[in-house]
Amino acid sequence: MESRSTVLHRALWLPMVASASASIEHHRNEPSHIHHLPPEVFALIIIEDCDQRSYKELFSIRSVCKFWLEVVDATPQLWTTLSLSYCDNLLSLILKNSKSFPLSVQYDDGSCWGRGVQLVSTERITAFLNRTASSFGRWERLRYDASTTSNHSKILGLPLQNLQKLDIALDGNITYTTPLDAPGLKDIRVHRCSLNWPSITQLRSLDIDQNTEGPTVETIKNVLKASPDIEVLRIGRNWPRPDIIVESCPIYLPKLRLIYLHKVSIQNYSHLLNVIVAPNLRNFYFHYTNKWGAEDFTPIFDAAGRYLGAYADTGDENFNREISIRSTDCHLRISTAGRTIDLQNFAWLDGVERPTERTEYVCATFKRFTEGSCNAIRSVVLHGGGNGEIGRYCRIIHSFFPNIAELSVTGVQFEYLDAKAVIEALGTPSDSEEGWTWLLPNLVALRIEASELIKYEDIMGMIEARSAGNKTKSIERVTFANGQMSKGVVDKLQISLGALELVKVDLCEENGSQETHSPTKGSEEDVIE
């Protein structure tokens, strides 16, 4: 594959750019040297095509001819990255050609990566700082990689008046207690490093990973209060000790659009989620892996429910009106509209408490949904682990979401328990205060994705029972993926349904012979009407 610089070298001859000028119009179809283009147009081509993370291509382009060299050197946008690994001559050229443009700085002294990586000498670090001192006020982004034993104040103690983004990665956990001299700082990402958090305000994004030094949840709350315009909050593997929470007033964050929490304290971060008010949140993700015994996860499912169920139906046709529940072995995952809570609990592998615990967690989540969100949900996806547990969720779905029109059952195993449990729940009315009621009365479409060898004869009784029942719509469209079905059942389903779709389903004759029905999706054979 040709490199970008090779493509540019090959582009020496280009069609003349059309112009309103009559003389240029006369020659517009003739080949012309690229240097006939205005310098600013050529500069835009290079900016778009050149990898600005490396100067190798840039120097290759500069070497073509004097015109190319002059254009490149006169384009400051191409000279905005400084690195501790660069030689003195390159640093000087960057500082000269970048003029007054903001700079992105990469500082890696080699100590963070352990054996096999050559450490940068103290003399080299000093020379780098001396040569770039005049540019400190232009540093806009700083990537800082070092070990816990490095002299952090050499870089983090610099006067960086226009620094907006700081990315720190260390090989061990420390707290850098000196306040940063970076009043314009907007975005912070720290890996194994805690900072002087009380001095940090007006953040746009905060990303904390694998810290044992902090910040605590109380400290995070204070940072959020001091950053009312924050848009992104990511926290993973943050386990400071002690981490004592104190009840507080709600924290209103109108611009917060993403919350991402990964392997953090259940109790403390449930509290944090409950005090945050984020009316414009678009994405929410919580993941936790439990390997150390029993724990009550109700608080985090309750807190997450506020975010999964707090969105409003905007009227957009592409708005996701689907809720998904995945319940397998040691996993419980609930998702809707770009928001997810995902729990992996190895204590469930013994199967002792799983059936009751998981349904309680699902209920705790849905109880926090707004009425508008519940009414907006039209579709449900249930993914089971083969033990029939997902049949329990049909009643829960019925209790919270009155307008479900489509139900998909995926991950059905050979034993058929998941599909059978769902079919039984849908095909039998239950006794309630209002008399006998059918689950999901507005259901009109059902899709079952199964493993091979599953037979679907049981579906017939459920469809006929719902068609004859009161206060329930008839199922009009059914999709089967994989499995096995007799042609007689197919004939009956065609009579009862408005549409039947079969995908890789073995059709069996009464004598046992088979043929596979595997239509191409979207073709006329795909749906039998």
Order of alpha helices (4+ residues) and beta strands (2+ residues): alpha-beta-alpha-beta-alpha-alpha-alpha-beta-alpha-beta-alpha-beta-alpha-beta-beta-beta-alpha-beta-beta-beta-alpha-beta-beta-alpha-beta-beta-beta-alpha-alpha-beta-alpha-beta-alpha-beta-beta-beta-alpha-beta-beta-alpha-beta-beta-beta-beta
